[in-house]
């Protein structure tokens, strides 16, 4: 479910479940976290997805069958996003096609996001009774509180252009297929810079914006987990599946 391609001093990590638009499973997220945590020799990381969609969020068919899966998804998503933020080198994401809910949360763990105008980005999971609070600490650090509040409380999707305007994305490619090559070019530009200077600067920036605050992440996790097992969640998931 995860593909790792070393390319010189850049590690390209791809979500590899294209038939499901790279929908996340607990195993995928755990593998992603491990891939990032073990990429210790890389001087830059690119996070991408196989196929025409970066990530469609959680595979809710699994959560529909077993509520315990949703708890594992939330916990492993938090671990993966934090691994991206705590990586010893810059991380560049290719947000092509769509970055929905858990996919959007992964973007917030990255330093730079390359997307395109037609991309669909956001947190529609709140419509289903799932709280996206687990990703709020990283999202607030990325966009500021105002845009983060709008993204997480309003379940609509925004375009890649709007994502760049609010600070969630840092660069716009012309089309989806151009996002990953552009992200690789950007990652290579970091790979030739002084490793320690970049690493220390990156970590200090994360300290300043609160990205590494353990208590904030634990509180955010508790907020999301509080929705698991509620009647509201069951009813909304069931209603969503009746429409499929």
C-alpha positions in Angstrom: 0.0 0.0 0.0 3.1 2.2 0.2 5.7 2.5 -2.5 9.2 3.9 -1.6 11.4 5.0 -4.5 14.9 6.3 -3.6 16.0 8.8 -6.2 19.4 10.1 -5.4 19.1 11.9 -2.1 15.4 12.3 -2.4 13.0 9.6 -1.1 9.7 9.5 -3.0 7.0 7.9 -0.9 3.7 7.1 -2.7 0.4 5.9 -1.4 -0.2 2.9 -3.6 -3.9 2.0 -3.7 -5.0 3.6 -7.0 -8.1 1.5 -7.5 -9.5 3.0 -4.3 -8.1 6.5 -5.0 -5.5 5.8 -2.4 -8.2 5.6 0.4 -6.4 5.1 3.7 -6.5 2.0 5.7 -4.9 1.6 9.2 -2.2 -0.5 7.6 -1.4 2.0 4.9 -1.0 4.8 7.5 1.2 2.7 9.7 3.4 1.8 6.8 3.6 5.5 5.7 4.7 6.5 9.2 7.3 3.8 9.2 8.6 4.7 5.7 9.0 8.4 6.8 10.6 7.5 10.1 13.1 5.2 8.5 14.1 7.5 5.6 17.0 8.8 7.7 19.5 9.0 4.8 17.2 11.1 2.6 17.9 14.8 2.4 14.3 15.5 1.1 11.1 13.6 0.9 8.3 13.7 -1.7 4.9 12.4 -0.6 2.7 11.5 -3.5 0.0 9.0 -4.6 -0.1 6.5 -7.4 -2.8 7.3 -10.0 -4.8 10.4 -10.7 -5.7 11.1 -7.0 -3.4 11.9 -4.1 -5.7 10.6 -1.4 -9.5 10.3 -1.0 -9.3 10.0 2.8 -10.3 7.1 5.0 -11.7 3.9 3.5 -15.0 4.2 5.3 -16.2 0.8 4.0 -13.9 -0.7 6.6 -15.2 1.6 9.4 -18.8 0.8 8.4 -18.1 -2.9 9.0 -16.2 -2.4 12.3 -16.1 0.8 14.4 -12.8 -0.1 15.9 -11.2 0.4 12.5 -12.1 4.1 12.7 -10.3 4.5 15.9 -7.2 2.8 14.4 -7.5 5.1 11.3 -7.5 8.2 13.5 -4.6 7.1 15.6 -2.5 6.0 12.7 -3.3 9.2 10.8 -2.1 11.2 13.7 1.1 9.2 13.8 1.7 9.5 10.0 1.1 13.3 9.9 3.4 13.8 12.9 6.1 11.6 11.3 6.0 13.9 8.3 6.3 17.0 10.4 9.1 15.5 12.6 11.1 14.2 9.7 14.8 15.4 9.7 14.5 16.8 6.2 12.0 18.9 4.2 8.9 17.1 3.0 7.1 18.2 -0.2 3.7 16.8 -1.1 2.1 16.3 -4.5 -1.6 17.0 -4.0 -2.9 16.0 -7.4 -6.6 15.3 -8.1 -7.9 15.4 -4.6 -6.8 15.5 -1.0 -9.9 14.7 1.1 -10.2 14.6 4.9 -7.3 12.3 6.0 -5.6 13.1 2.7 -5.8 16.8 3.6 -4.5 16.0 7.1 -1.3 14.5 5.5 -0.7 17.7 3.5 -0.7 19.6 6.8 2.2 17.5 8.0 4.4 18.6 5.0 6.5 21.7 4.6 5.5 22.4 1.0 2.5 21.3 -1.0 2.4 21.4 -4.8 -1.2 21.2 -6.2 -3.1 22.5 -9.2 -6.1 24.7 -9.7 -8.6 21.9 -10.4 -7.7 19.9 -7.2 -10.3 19.3 -4.6 -9.2 19.8 -1.0 -11.0 19.8 2.3 -12.6 18.0 5.2 -16.1 16.7 4.2 -15.9 14.0 6.9 -17.6 16.2 9.4 -20.9 15.6 7.5 -20.6 11.9 8.5 -20.2 12.7 12.2 -16.4 12.3 12.1 -14.4 15.1 13.8 -11.3 16.2 11.8 -9.9 17.8 15.0 -7.1 15.2 15.0 -5.4 17.3 12.2 -6.2 20.7 13.7 -2.8 21.5 15.3 -0.9 21.0 12.0 -3.7 22.8 9.9 -3.7 25.8 12.2 0.1 26.0 12.0 -0.1 25.9 8.2 -3.0 28.3 7.5 -3.7 30.2 10.7 -6.8 29.9 12.8 -9.3 31.6 10.6 -8.9 29.5 7.5 -8.5 26.4 9.6 -11.8 27.0 11.4 -13.5 27.5 8.0 -12.0 24.3 6.5 -12.9 22.1 9.5 -16.3 23.4 10.3 -17.6 24.0 6.8 -17.6 20.6 5.0 -17.2 22.0 1.5 -14.2 21.5 -0.7 -11.9 24.2 -1.9 -9.8 24.4 -5.1 -6.1 24.1 -5.4 -5.9 27.8 -6.1 -7.9 28.6 -2.9 -5.6 26.3 -1.0 -2.6 28.3 -2.1 -4.3 31.6 -1.2 -4.9 30.5 2.4 -1.4 29.0 2.8 -2.3 25.3 2.7 -0.5 24.9 -0.7 2.7 26.6 -1.6 2.9 26.1 -5.4 0.4 25.6 -8.3 1.2 23.3 -11.2 -0.7 23.7 -14.5 -2.3 20.2 -14.3 -2.5 17.3 -11.9 0.1 15.1 -13.7 2.6 17.9 -13.4 2.4 18.1 -9.6 4.7 15.2 -8.7 7.5 16.1 -11.2 7.3 19.7 -9.8 7.4 18.4 -6.2 10.5 16.3 -7.1 12.3 19.4 -8.6 11.5 21.3 -5.4 12.7 18.5 -3.2 16.0 18.2 -5.2 16.6 21.9 -4.6 16.5 21.2 -0.8 18.6 18.1 -1.1 21.7 20.2 -2.2 21.3 22.7 0.7 23.3 22.3 3.9 21.6 19.4 5.8 22.1 20.5 9.4 21.2 24.1 8.7 18.0 23.1 7.1 17.2 20.5 9.8 17.8 22.9 12.7 15.9 25.7 11.1 13.0 23.4 10.3 12.8 22.1 13.8 12.9 25.5 15.3 10.1 26.7 13.0 8.1 23.7 14.2 8.7 24.6 17.8 7.6 28.2 17.2 4.3 27.2 15.5 3.5 24.5 18.0 3.7 21.6 15.5 5.6 19.5 18.0 3.4 20.2 21.1 2.5 16.7 22.4 -0.3 17.9 24.6 -2.1 19.6 21.6 -1.9 16.5 19.5 -3.2 14.3 22.4 -6.1 16.7 23.0 -6.9 16.8 19.3 -6.9 13.0 19.2 -9.3 12.8 22.1 -11.7 15.2 20.4 -11.8 13.0 17.3 -12.0 9.8 19.2 -15.0 11.1 21.2 -17.1 10.8 18.0 -16.3 7.1 17.6 -19.2 4.8 18.6 -21.8 7.6 18.8 -25.3 7.0 17.5 -24.9 10.1 15.3 -21.9 8.6 13.5 -23.6 5.2 13.0 -26.7 6.9 11.6 -24.8 9.1 9.2 -22.5 6.4 8.0 -25.5 4.1 7.4 -27.3 6.9 5.5 -24.2 7.5 3.4 -23.9 3.9 2.4 -27.6 3.7 1.5 -26.9 6.3 -1.2 -24.0 4.4 -2.7 
